[in-house]
Amino acid sequence: MRCKRCEQEIAKGEFCRRCLVKVVERRVRKDIRLKAGINKGTKILVMDPLSAYFAGNLLPAVEIVRKSASSFGIRQWDSYVYKNSALNDFLNRKGIDIAFAPLPMETGPDHYLECLFSGKKPSQPAQGKIFPLFSHVSADELELFCRSKKLTFPRFGGYSLGFLDRMEKSYPGTKASLAKAVKQQNIK
């Protein structure tokens, strides 16, 4: 196999390590620029080392507030973070403009499928304050990125993620297509 960007020989995946870091950073930077609405002086809450890396390296003119996810009762990252009352209260009380949540692109479809099969109503972001930082990066790419940068890989939740992995293996592009379909329905 060859890297999609530099044509270097690789063992697995789409990109070599060097190119993967550039691609992930570019996707996250573009997503932040287009959708997060961050300006100079914006207060951002980061709750994990991975989000702190991106906030510190990609957004130098913002005020970063660091607090651990466990202080809000978050043990694993999934779409239920939008309904976390302790987190939403903290954001409102401290006047924080946006919180970065390390949610990969599989989180939206995973949550949608879980709600579809269980009859629950999908969670929506609270007043747009919680931003899914990796909505255009897969969990696999994120794990390789973390290994390359020696960062802690966050724990993700959800019972249908195994189902999505099997579908992706049989039909490449399923995760990205499902993520796009869920976004078109305004479900996050």
Summary of the structure (lengths in Angstrom):
residues: 188
radius of gyration: 16.5
end to end distance: 33.7
largest distance: 51.3
contacts: 554
relative contact order: 0.16
helix: 49%
strand: 13%
